[in-house]
Every structure is written in C-alpha cells, then in structure tokens.
Amino acid sequence: MDQNGNHQSDGSIENESSCINMDFQSDVNSMKIRPMHKDQINKRENDCTCISESCDITNSGSFDMLSRLPRSVTLKILELFSMHDLLHVVSLVSKEWRGKVLDPHLWTKIDMIGYVINDQVLKTLPTLCDFITDIMLPDDVKGEISDAGMIALAKGCPNLQTFYAPRCDYFSEAAFIAFAEHCKDLTELHLDNVDISDGVLHSIAANLKNLEIITLIQSTSFTNEGLEDVFINCTRLYECRLNLNRDITGKCFEAFSQSSKSIRRLDLRMCRIDPANVAHLAVLSNLDYLNLTDCRIMRSLTLQDLYPVLEGCRNLSRLGLSLNKNIDDHCVDVILTHLPRLVYIFLISTAITDEALYTMAKKGKSLVHIDVGHTKVTEAGVRVVSENCPALTFFGLMTCKSLEECHVDAMVEEFPHIRYSTFLQDAKRLFEKDEVKRNTQYQNNSQVASQE
C-alpha cells in the first residue's frame, strides 16, 4: 500500500512495455499491430503454428475445441488474451477463430497502454463494438492524435463508463468537453498530468451526473471554482484525487455542505490547503480515506485544524499526515481515541517519538499499516508496537536514524508476519526476489534442455 491507501505494487512494480505500432485501417479485417521485440514475434508465431496444426479443422481435420464450445464459454477464454494476441495469434488459427476474435463483446474494454496510436485508430475503435465501456489511452501520445480524433472517439462511444487519459495535455478544451457531452454514462474519469481548465470541470459538472471517481493529479490549470461546481453537481462522487494541485486552497470544500456528502476517499497530497478550510471536511461523515500529506500554505496542520475532522469523520480507516511538522505524540493519541476503525496511518517526517508508538500499542490494535519513516522512533517503541498490534503487516521505518539496522534484523526474525521497510531490508527482499527468479529460470531452461 502507498499513501493513497491503494493496493499497489509494494512500492514498485515496473513492467517493460513493448512499444507497438497500431495501424488500424478502415477495414477492421486489415488491422495490424507490429511488436518491436523479435523474440516476442518468434514466440507468438511458434505458438500460433502449434495451435493451427492441432486445431484448424480445415487443414488437418483435427478436433477444433473452441468452435464447439458455447459462445459464453468461448468469450471467457478469449478474454484472457491481450489485444495484440487476439489480433495476431488467435485470429490467425482459422477463419472460424478470426470471427470469434471479432465478437463485439471482446472489445468493450480497450487498453492501449504501451501502443503507438493515431487518429485513425480512435476513429476505427467504435466500429469494433457499439457499446465500448472502458478506454485507456497510452501515456504521452503527443503528435500522434489530435482534437479531431478525440472528439470522434467520444461521439462513437456513448456508453463509455471509464476513461483514462494520462499526460494528454496537448489537447484543447473541446476534446475533453466532448467526452463530458457525449459520454454521459461516465463513472470514472482519470486525467492525470493534464491541464484541465475550469471550463472542462463546469462541463463535467453539468453532464456527468453518474460520476463516481475523478482523478486530476497535477492538473494545474483549474481553480477552486471549477472544483466546487463538480462537488455540488456530481452527487454520486465518492473518490477524488487532487494530488499536486497547488492552486487548490480548500475553499471549494465549502461546497460539501450543499452536496450529498457521498465522498469516501479524498487525496489532497501536496495541495496548498489553507488549514482553516480543513474544518469543512467534517461534514463528510462517510469519509474512509483522507490524505493530507504536506498540505500547507503558511504553516503545517495542527491538532486544532484536524479536530473537527476527527469529530465528524469517525469512519476514517486510512489517514495520511506525513510532512506535517506539527503532528506530535499528543496528536497521535487524540487521533487514535477518535478513530477506532483506523487501520492505515502515515506519519513520515512528523514530530512523533516512541511515545506515539506506545499509544499505538495500546489503542491501535487494529492497525495494519504504519509508516513512521524519517522520525525519532527507536527500537524500543518499534518492538512494543510489533508485540501488541496483532494485525500489523507493514512497518515503515525508512531513515529512522535512532534505529539500528541490527535491531531491525532481529525483529524481522522474531515477527515474520511484519514487513519492516528500511533501505537495507527492501534491498534484501529485492535481491531475494531476483535470486528466486533466476533459479526458476535456470530450472526451466534445464528441463527444456533435458527434454531436447
């Protein structure tokens, strides 16, 4: 888990994505996707040859299992393949299989991350299926697609529910407004690192009444006014991520008193929130996740700023207060007293000491994830928490200078169910993972060699 509270990659899963050139022609049957890696081409061609020889009833008279299965079962199987493999492996087996690959039900969710696309691709996608529900555009497609392609895509996908467009900051307002006007069933909108203006937000507020999730991470062109309109009119909104938007001061939080107060997850990391505006969040009684990491204009948050939220948001289970120097041992005591359901707490670079950890050991029995990196905690406090918090699975201790690594090594052995995170411990786990991977690969190669 990171400070978003999201299930993520233990901090760092990096997948090597092969850049693939997609050249969709107007005729769907001539669509081509060309991978760059030759080893992948050879492997897929070999797989395709094996499948063709064993299953193509027109060439060998063999039993074609896929063609005999019920349509619902066939679709379940084909859904396991990537878009590339569907078009360039499975569809080459036989005419029957190609027809199954082009079944519209397989093209409701389009993931183009890792592909190179152009306007023709966007204009052709709606011809594959007239009820596309999910579209994920690749990162940074500058110069390859234009406003015209985006608008055509929006008009062709009226049933779209999820739209993900990261770093697409070279389109005009018209491109994004088109999705708000033509895709009124949108429930998820992810526009990270995109310069979204208030005009786009006003259009979203006016048209997307079913919107539930919106992410506008580092989208610096909008203001409190546009966001306030979204909060008031998108009454089903329950998750909002606004990380790194320095123009958001929190004045828009006043709108929560006029809205349905449905928001459950609010990420405000590194926004320039005026501490006086934090009190407006107290009306969000259903709030489950709140991240106020490094939210400051003139000063860090204090207990006085947080107290209304602690009183009004008793259902909080995840709270991020990292990089707020005024958060001390007393604050932790008050937080745990008011939030009995808290399971994740992030206190990196705060003013806490072992006293806060002793409080966690007494009042935080349900804590699963604790991060107190860059603080003055010692082995004594860490050990007490490890012994008294039975649900704990992660303990962030990065750069705690008063904590010796030999003590962490001892606790790793003593409490194997807890993942202690320091530079050295993380490096050890990484090397162990690589070693397991190398051994597995070696064993597989040995088995192949022995069979040959």
C-alpha positions as CSV (number, residue, x, y, z in Angstrom):
1,M,0.0,0.0,0.0
2,D,1.2,3.5,-0.7
3,Q,0.0,6.7,1.0
4,N,-3.0,6.7,-1.3
5,G,-4.2,3.6,0.6
6,N,-4.4,1.8,-2.7
7,H,-3.5,-1.7,-3.3
8,Q,-0.4,-1.3,-5.4
9,S,2.9,-2.7,-6.2
10,D,4.6,-2.9,-2.8
11,G,6.1,0.2,-3.9
12,S,7.5,-0.7,-7.3
13,I,6.3,-3.0,-10.0
14,E,7.9,-2.0,-13.3
15,N,6.7,-3.7,-16.4
16,E,8.7,-3.4,-19.5
17,S,6.2,-2.4,-22.1
18,S,7.0,-3.0,-25.7
19,C,6.1,-0.1,-28.0
20,I,3.7,-1.4,-30.5
21,N,2.6,0.3,-33.7
22,M,-1.1,0.1,-34.2
23,D,-2.2,0.9,-37.7
24,F,-6.0,0.4,-37.8
25,Q,-7.3,0.6,-41.3
26,S,-10.9,1.5,-42.1
27,D,-11.4,-2.2,-42.8
28,V,-11.3,-4.0,-39.5
29,N,-10.0,-7.2,-41.1
30,S,-6.8,-5.4,-42.1
31,M,-5.9,-4.1,-38.6
32,K,-2.2,-4.6,-37.8
33,I,-0.3,-4.4,-34.6
34,R,3.5,-4.7,-35.0
35,P,5.6,-5.5,-31.9
36,M,9.1,-4.3,-31.8
37,H,10.7,-7.2,-29.9
38,K,11.7,-10.0,-32.3
39,D,11.9,-12.7,-29.6
40,Q,8.2,-12.0,-28.8
41,I,7.3,-12.2,-32.5
42,N,9.1,-15.6,-32.9
43,K,7.5,-17.0,-29.7
44,R,4.0,-15.9,-30.7
45,E,4.4,-17.2,-34.2
46,N,5.5,-20.6,-32.9
47,D,2.6,-20.7,-30.5
48,C,0.3,-19.8,-33.4
49,T,1.7,-22.5,-35.6
50,C,1.3,-25.1,-32.9
51,I,-2.3,-24.1,-32.3
52,S,-3.0,-24.0,-36.0
53,E,-1.6,-27.5,-36.6
54,S,-3.6,-29.0,-33.8
55,C,-6.9,-27.2,-34.1
56,D,-7.5,-26.0,-37.6
57,I,-10.2,-28.4,-38.9
58,T,-10.0,-27.0,-42.4
59,N,-6.3,-28.1,-42.8
60,S,-5.9,-31.3,-40.8
61,G,-9.4,-32.4,-39.8
62,S,-8.4,-32.2,-36.1
63,F,-10.9,-31.6,-33.4
64,D,-11.5,-27.8,-33.0
65,M,-12.5,-27.4,-29.4
66,L,-13.0,-23.6,-29.4
67,S,-15.5,-23.8,-32.3
68,R,-17.6,-26.4,-30.5
69,L,-17.8,-24.6,-27.1
70,P,-20.8,-22.4,-26.2
71,R,-20.4,-18.8,-27.1
72,S,-20.3,-17.7,-23.5
73,V,-17.5,-20.1,-22.7
74,T,-15.6,-19.1,-25.8
75,L,-15.7,-15.5,-24.8
76,K,-14.5,-16.2,-21.3
77,I,-11.5,-18.0,-22.8
78,L,-10.7,-15.2,-25.3
79,E,-11.0,-12.5,-22.7
80,L,-7.8,-13.9,-21.2
81,F,-5.8,-12.8,-24.3
82,S,-4.3,-9.4,-24.8
83,M,-5.5,-7.2,-27.7
84,H,-2.3,-7.9,-29.6
85,D,-2.6,-11.7,-29.2
86,L,-6.2,-11.7,-30.2
87,L,-5.4,-10.0,-33.5
88,H,-2.1,-11.6,-34.3
89,V,-2.1,-15.0,-32.8
90,V,-5.6,-16.3,-32.1
91,S,-7.2,-14.8,-35.2
92,L,-4.6,-16.5,-37.5
93,V,-5.6,-20.0,-36.5
94,S,-8.6,-20.2,-38.8
95,K,-11.5,-18.3,-40.3
96,E,-13.8,-19.5,-37.5
97,W,-11.4,-18.3,-34.8
98,R,-11.0,-15.0,-36.5
99,G,-14.7,-14.5,-36.5
100,K,-14.8,-15.2,-32.8
101,V,-12.0,-12.7,-32.1
102,L,-14.1,-10.0,-33.7
103,D,-17.0,-10.7,-31.5
104,P,-18.1,-7.2,-30.2
105,H,-18.2,-8.5,-26.6
106,L,-14.4,-8.8,-26.6
107,W,-14.0,-5.1,-27.4
108,T,-15.9,-3.4,-24.7
109,K,-12.7,-2.7,-22.8
110,I,-9.9,-1.2,-24.8
111,D,-6.4,-0.9,-23.2
112,M,-4.0,0.9,-25.4
113,I,-1.2,1.5,-22.9
114,G,2.1,0.6,-24.5
115,Y,0.8,1.1,-28.0
116,V,1.5,3.9,-30.6
117,I,-1.8,5.1,-31.9
118,N,-3.1,7.8,-34.2
119,D,-6.4,9.5,-35.2
120,Q,-7.3,6.6,-37.5
121,V,-7.1,4.2,-34.5
122,L,-9.5,6.3,-32.5
123,K,-12.0,6.7,-35.3
124,T,-11.9,2.9,-36.0
125,L,-12.4,1.7,-32.4
126,P,-16.1,2.4,-32.3
127,T,-16.6,0.1,-35.3
128,L,-15.4,-2.9,-33.4
129,C,-18.1,-2.5,-30.8
130,D,-21.1,-0.2,-30.3
131,F,-21.0,-0.4,-26.5
132,I,-17.4,0.2,-25.5
133,T,-17.3,0.8,-21.8
134,D,-13.6,1.3,-20.9
135,I,-10.8,3.1,-22.7
136,M,-7.3,3.5,-21.6
137,L,-5.1,5.8,-23.8
138,P,-1.3,5.4,-23.8
139,D,0.9,7.8,-22.0
140,D,2.2,10.8,-24.0
141,V,0.8,10.4,-27.5
142,K,1.8,13.9,-28.5
143,G,1.7,14.5,-32.2
144,E,0.0,11.1,-33.0
145,I,-3.6,12.1,-32.2
146,S,-5.4,15.4,-32.4
147,D,-8.6,17.0,-31.1
148,A,-10.5,15.6,-34.1
149,G,-9.5,12.0,-33.2
150,M,-10.5,12.5,-29.6
151,I,-13.9,14.1,-30.5
152,A,-14.6,11.3,-32.9
153,L,-13.8,8.7,-30.2
154,A,-16.1,10.5,-27.8
155,K,-19.0,10.7,-30.2
156,G,-18.6,7.0,-31.1
157,C,-18.6,5.7,-27.5
158,P,-21.9,7.0,-25.9
159,N,-21.8,4.0,-23.4
160,L,-18.3,4.8,-22.1
161,Q,-18.0,4.4,-18.4
162,T,-14.3,4.6,-17.7
163,F,-11.9,6.9,-19.5
164,Y,-8.2,7.1,-18.7
165,A,-6.0,9.7,-20.5
166,P,-2.7,10.4,-18.7
167,R,-0.4,13.2,-19.8
168,C,-2.6,14.2,-22.7
169,D,-2.1,17.9,-22.0
170,Y,-1.8,19.0,-25.7
171,F,-5.5,18.9,-26.5
172,S,-7.8,21.8,-26.3
173,E,-10.8,22.1,-24.0
174,A,-13.0,20.9,-26.8
175,A,-11.5,17.4,-26.7
176,F,-12.3,16.8,-23.1
177,I,-15.6,18.6,-23.2
178,A,-16.7,16.2,-26.0
179,F,-16.3,13.3,-23.5
180,A,-18.5,15.1,-21.0
181,E,-21.2,15.9,-23.5
182,H,-21.3,12.6,-25.4
183,C,-20.4,10.1,-22.8
184,K,-22.9,10.8,-20.1
185,D,-22.7,7.4,-18.5
186,L,-19.1,8.0,-17.4
187,T,-18.5,6.9,-13.8
188,E,-14.6,7.0,-13.8
189,L,-12.6,9.9,-15.2
190,H,-8.8,9.8,-14.9
191,L,-7.0,12.9,-16.3
192,D,-3.6,12.8,-14.5
193,N,-1.0,15.3,-15.6
194,V,-3.5,17.1,-17.9
195,D,-4.0,20.8,-17.9
196,I,-7.7,20.8,-17.2
197,S,-9.4,24.2,-17.1
198,D,-12.5,25.3,-15.1
199,G,-14.4,25.2,-18.4
200,V,-13.9,21.4,-18.6
201,L,-14.9,21.0,-14.9
202,H,-18.1,23.0,-15.5
203,S,-19.0,20.7,-18.4
204,I,-18.3,17.7,-16.3
205,A,-20.5,19.0,-13.5
206,A,-23.3,19.8,-16.0
207,N,-23.3,16.4,-17.8
208,L,-21.7,13.6,-15.8
209,K,-24.4,13.1,-13.1
210,N,-23.3,9.5,-12.5
211,L,-19.6,10.3,-12.0
212,E,-18.2,8.4,-9.1
213,I,-14.4,8.7,-9.4
214,I,-12.3,11.5,-10.7
215,T,-8.5,11.9,-10.6
216,L,-6.9,15.2,-11.5
217,I,-3.4,14.7,-10.3
218,Q,-1.1,17.6,-11.1
219,S,-3.6,19.2,-13.4
220,T,-2.7,22.8,-12.5
221,S,-5.0,24.9,-14.7
222,F,-8.3,24.6,-12.8
223,T,-9.3,26.5,-9.6
224,N,-11.4,26.1,-6.6
225,E,-14.4,27.5,-8.6
226,G,-14.5,24.7,-11.1
227,L,-13.9,22.0,-8.5
228,E,-16.7,23.4,-6.3
229,D,-19.1,23.0,-9.2
230,V,-18.2,19.3,-9.5
231,F,-18.6,18.8,-5.8
232,I,-22.1,20.3,-5.9
233,N,-23.5,18.7,-9.0
234,C,-21.8,15.3,-9.2
235,T,-23.8,13.9,-6.2
236,R,-22.6,10.3,-6.6
237,L,-18.9,11.2,-6.4
238,Y,-17.2,9.1,-3.8
239,E,-13.5,9.3,-4.8
240,C,-11.5,12.4,-5.7
241,R,-7.7,12.6,-6.1
242,L,-6.2,16.0,-6.4
243,N,-2.6,15.4,-5.7
244,L,0.0,18.2,-6.5
245,N,-2.6,20.9,-7.4
246,R,-1.1,23.9,-5.8
247,D,-3.9,26.2,-6.8
248,I,-6.4,24.3,-4.6
249,T,-6.6,26.0,-1.3
250,G,-9.6,24.1,0.1
251,K,-12.1,27.0,-0.3
252,C,-14.1,24.6,-2.6
253,F,-14.7,22.4,0.5
254,E,-17.5,24.7,1.5
255,A,-19.5,23.0,-1.3
256,F,-19.6,19.8,0.7
257,S,-22.3,21.4,2.9
258,Q,-24.5,21.7,-0.3
259,S,-23.7,18.3,-1.8
260,S,-24.8,14.7,-1.0
261,K,-21.7,14.2,1.2
262,S,-21.1,10.9,-0.6
263,I,-17.3,11.3,-0.9
264,R,-15.5,8.5,0.8
265,R,-11.9,8.9,-0.5
266,L,-10.1,12.2,-0.7
267,D,-6.5,12.6,-1.7
268,L,-5.0,16.1,-1.2
269,R,-1.3,15.4,-1.1
270,M,0.8,18.4,-1.7
271,C,-2.1,20.7,-2.4
272,R,-1.8,24.2,-0.9
273,I,-4.7,23.7,1.5
274,D,-5.4,26.5,3.9
275,P,-5.6,24.9,7.3
276,A,-8.6,27.0,8.1
277,N,-10.5,25.2,5.3
278,V,-9.8,21.7,6.6
279,A,-12.7,22.0,9.0
280,H,-15.2,22.0,6.1
281,L,-14.3,18.3,5.6
282,A,-16.1,17.4,8.9
283,V,-19.4,17.1,7.1
284,L,-18.1,14.1,5.2
285,S,-19.3,11.5,7.7
286,N,-18.7,8.6,5.3
287,L,-15.1,9.6,4.6
288,D,-12.9,6.4,4.7
289,Y,-9.6,7.7,3.3
290,L,-8.1,11.1,3.8
291,N,-4.6,12.1,2.7
292,L,-3.3,15.5,3.9
293,T,0.4,14.9,3.3
294,D,2.4,18.1,3.0
295,C,-0.8,20.3,2.7
296,R,0.4,23.8,3.7
297,I,0.5,27.4,2.6
298,M,1.8,29.3,5.6
299,R,2.2,26.5,8.1
300,S,1.7,22.8,8.7
301,L,-1.6,21.4,10.0
302,T,-2.1,21.3,13.8
303,L,-4.3,19.3,16.1
304,Q,-6.7,22.3,16.3
305,D,-7.1,22.2,12.5
306,L,-7.7,18.4,12.5
307,Y,-10.0,18.2,15.5
308,P,-13.3,19.0,13.6
309,V,-12.5,16.3,11.1
310,L,-11.7,13.8,13.8
311,E,-15.1,14.6,15.4
312,G,-17.1,14.4,12.2
313,C,-15.3,11.6,10.2
314,R,-15.4,8.7,12.7
315,N,-15.4,6.2,9.9
316,L,-11.9,7.0,8.7
317,S,-9.7,3.9,8.2
318,R,-6.8,5.5,6.3
319,L,-5.2,8.8,7.3
320,G,-2.1,10.4,5.8
321,L,-0.4,13.2,7.7
322,S,3.2,12.9,6.6
323,L,5.4,16.0,6.3
324,N,3.3,18.0,8.8
325,K,5.8,19.0,11.4
326,N,3.2,20.0,14.0
327,I,1.9,16.4,14.2
328,D,3.3,15.1,17.5
329,D,2.8,12.4,20.1
330,H,-0.3,14.1,21.6
331,C,-1.9,14.4,18.1
332,V,-1.5,10.6,17.7
333,D,-3.2,10.0,21.0
334,V,-6.2,12.1,20.1
335,I,-6.4,10.6,16.6
336,L,-6.5,7.0,17.8
337,T,-9.0,7.9,20.5
338,H,-11.4,9.4,17.9
339,L,-10.8,6.9,15.1
340,P,-11.3,3.4,16.4
341,R,-11.5,2.0,12.8
342,L,-8.1,3.3,11.7
343,V,-6.0,0.6,10.0
344,Y,-3.5,2.7,8.0
345,I,-1.6,5.7,9.3
346,F,1.2,7.6,7.6
347,L,3.3,9.8,9.8
348,I,6.5,10.2,7.8
349,S,8.6,13.2,8.7
350,T,6.4,14.3,11.6
351,A,7.4,15.2,15.2
352,I,6.5,11.9,16.8
353,T,8.7,9.9,19.1
354,D,8.4,6.5,20.9
355,E,5.5,7.9,23.0
356,A,3.3,7.8,19.9
357,L,4.3,4.2,19.3
358,Y,3.4,3.3,22.9
359,T,0.0,4.9,22.2
360,M,-0.4,2.8,19.1
361,A,0.4,-0.3,21.0
362,K,-2.4,0.5,23.5
363,K,-5.1,2.0,21.2
364,G,-4.2,0.8,17.7
365,K,-4.9,-2.9,18.0
366,S,-6.5,-2.9,14.5
367,L,-3.6,-1.1,12.8
368,V,-2.4,-3.0,9.7
369,H,0.0,-0.4,8.1
370,I,2.2,2.1,10.0
371,D,4.7,4.3,8.4
372,V,6.9,6.5,10.6
373,G,9.9,7.0,8.4
374,H,12.2,9.9,9.0
375,T,11.2,10.3,12.7
376,K,13.0,9.9,16.0
377,V,11.5,6.5,16.9
378,T,13.8,3.8,18.4
379,E,14.0,0.1,18.7
380,A,12.1,0.1,22.0
381,G,8.9,1.8,20.5
382,V,9.0,-0.3,17.3
383,R,9.3,-3.5,19.3
384,V,6.4,-2.6,21.6
385,V,4.1,-2.0,18.6
386,S,5.3,-5.2,16.9
387,E,4.4,-7.2,20.1
388,N,1.0,-5.6,20.7
389,C,-0.6,-4.9,17.3
390,P,-1.5,-8.4,16.1
391,A,-3.0,-7.2,12.8
392,L,0.2,-5.3,11.7
393,T,1.7,-6.4,8.4
394,F,3.8,-3.3,7.4
395,F,6.0,-1.1,9.4
396,G,7.7,1.8,7.5
397,L,11.0,2.8,9.2
398,M,12.9,4.4,6.4
399,T,15.8,6.7,7.6
400,C,15.0,6.5,11.3
401,K,18.4,7.5,12.5
402,S,17.8,6.4,16.1
403,L,17.1,2.8,14.9
404,E,20.0,0.5,14.3
405,E,19.7,-2.0,11.4
406,C,20.8,-4.9,13.6
407,H,17.7,-4.4,15.8
408,V,15.5,-4.4,12.7
409,D,17.2,-7.7,11.6
410,A,16.3,-9.2,14.9
411,M,12.7,-8.1,14.7
412,V,12.4,-9.5,11.1
413,E,13.3,-12.9,12.5
414,E,11.1,-12.5,15.6
415,F,8.0,-11.1,13.8
416,P,8.0,-12.7,10.3
417,H,4.4,-11.6,9.6
418,I,5.5,-7.9,9.6
419,R,7.3,-6.3,6.7
420,Y,9.8,-3.8,8.1
421,S,10.7,-1.3,5.4
422,T,14.2,0.2,5.6
423,F,16.7,0.8,2.7
424,L,18.6,-2.4,3.7
425,Q,15.6,-4.6,4.3
426,D,13.9,-3.6,1.0
427,A,17.2,-4.2,-0.8
428,K,17.5,-7.7,0.7
429,R,13.9,-8.6,-0.4
430,L,14.7,-7.3,-3.9
431,F,17.8,-9.4,-4.2
432,E,16.0,-12.5,-2.8
433,K,13.2,-12.0,-5.3
434,D,15.7,-11.7,-8.2
435,E,17.5,-14.8,-6.9
436,V,14.3,-16.8,-6.9
437,K,13.5,-15.6,-10.4
438,R,17.0,-16.6,-11.7
439,N,16.7,-20.0,-10.1
440,T,13.3,-20.6,-11.6
441,Q,14.5,-19.6,-15.0
442,Y,17.5,-21.9,-14.7
443,Q,15.4,-24.8,-13.7
444,N,13.0,-24.2,-16.6
445,N,16.0,-24.0,-19.1
446,S,17.4,-27.2,-17.6
447,Q,14.2,-29.0,-18.1
448,V,13.9,-27.8,-21.7
449,A,17.5,-28.9,-22.4
450,S,17.0,-32.3,-20.9
451,Q,13.8,-32.9,-23.0
452,E,15.7,-31.9,-26.2
